[in-house]
Amino acid sequence: MFENLLEMQERGVRDRALGRSLADNPMSKPDVLPITDLQEWYSMFDAWRFGWSIEDAMAGHADAPRHGRASPRAYTRTV
């Protein structure tokens, strides 16, 4: 399972590099990937999200929305 988690993390990195959003997590589509073990499913979900977040931070996507919320910069006014 450890190898699967690393593969899913790498997939998250690639997906972010391709411009996909957090909502594009393949593990959030249970109709495509049926959930049989909740703990394993969450581990894979979280591994993809972690990989996505690493790429997001490394690429400097500071303005990208996190967890569906707008960035704080969107609310600051410039003078």
C-alpha positions in Angstrom: 0.0 0.0 0.0 2.9 2.3 0.7 3.9 2.3 -3.0 0.2 3.1 -3.9 0.3 6.1 -1.6 3.5 7.4 -3.2 2.0 6.9 -6.7 -1.1 8.8 -5.7 1.0 11.6 -4.2 3.0 11.8 -7.5 -0.3 11.9 -9.4 -1.4 14.9 -7.3 1.8 16.7 -8.1 1.3 16.0 -11.8 -2.3 17.0 -11.7 -1.5 20.4 -10.1 1.3 21.0 -12.6 -1.4 20.4 -15.3 -3.6 23.1 -13.7 -6.1 20.8 -12.0 -7.9 22.0 -8.9 -8.4 20.3 -5.5 -11.9 19.4 -6.7 -10.3 17.2 -9.3 -9.0 14.6 -6.8 -9.7 11.3 -8.4 -10.5 9.8 -5.1 -13.5 12.2 -4.7 -15.4 10.3 -7.4 -16.6 7.2 -5.7 -18.7 6.2 -8.7 -15.5 5.7 -10.7 -13.5 4.2 -7.8 -15.9 2.3 -5.5 -15.0 2.6 -1.8 -14.5 -0.7 -0.1 -12.2 0.3 2.7 -12.8 3.7 4.2 -9.3 4.0 5.8 -7.5 3.0 2.6 -9.7 5.4 0.5 -9.0 8.3 2.8 -5.2 7.6 2.8 -5.3 7.7 -1.0 -7.5 10.8 -1.1 -5.1 12.6 1.4 -1.9 11.4 -0.5 -3.2 13.0 -3.8 -4.2 16.2 -1.9 -0.7 16.3 -0.2 1.1 15.9 -3.6 -1.2 18.6 -5.1 -0.4 20.9 -2.2 3.4 20.3 -2.5 3.3 21.3 -6.2 1.1 24.2 -5.5 3.5 25.6 -2.9 6.6 24.8 -4.9 5.3 26.5 -8.1 4.3 29.6 -6.2 0.6 29.4 -6.7 0.0 31.7 -3.7 -3.2 33.1 -5.1 -4.8 29.7 -5.6 -7.9 29.1 -3.6 -7.4 26.6 -0.7 -10.1 24.2 0.2 -12.7 26.1 -1.8 -12.0 29.5 -0.2 -10.7 32.6 -1.9 -7.2 33.7 -0.9 -6.9 36.5 1.6 -5.3 38.7 -1.1 -8.7 38.8 -2.8 -10.0 40.9 0.0 -7.2 43.4 0.4 -7.5 46.8 -1.2 -4.6 48.5 -2.8 -4.1 52.2 -2.2 
